[in-house]
Structures are given as C-alpha cells and as structure tokens.
Amino acid sequence: MNEQAVRKLTAEILAGIAPEADLATVTDSEDLREALDLDSMDFLNFAIALGEKTGIKIPEADMGHLRTLKGLLAYLVR
C-alpha cells in the first residue's frame, strides 16, 4: 500500500467507527485517540478493521504504532 491509499482507508474506517471524526484536522504526529476523541474500544475496532482491510495481521504489541498517522503510515507502507 502507498501513503495515499493508507490515508484513504484510515479515513473510511474511522468514518464507520466515529462518524464525527475528521481525519483532515489531525496532524501526522498527533495521537489519533486524543485528536479524534476515540475511546479504547473505538481504537481497538479501528485496529481490527485496519488489519482486516489490509490483510496485515496487527498483533496487540504493535498497536502503539497506529497511534499517530506518521506511525501508522510507517507501519503499513513497507
């Protein structure tokens, strides 16, 4: 996946979990949970959906990489 595809997929998944969340207002280094007011279940659902949609298994130990767009992009764009 390229960066643009990851950003688009991230926005789509978040729209289904937290429709009021606007990814366009979040900088690459902000914590997505804080910036978009996601609780732990929202974030877990986001990580699960991201793994399902990309086909990449995301172990619980790696979920910290998904907290920011910068980390998420580095994790998924390999």
Secondary structure by P-SEA (a helix, b strand, c coil): ccaaaaaaaaaaaaaacccccccccccccccccccccccaaaaaaaaaaaaaaaccccccccccccccaaaaaaaccc
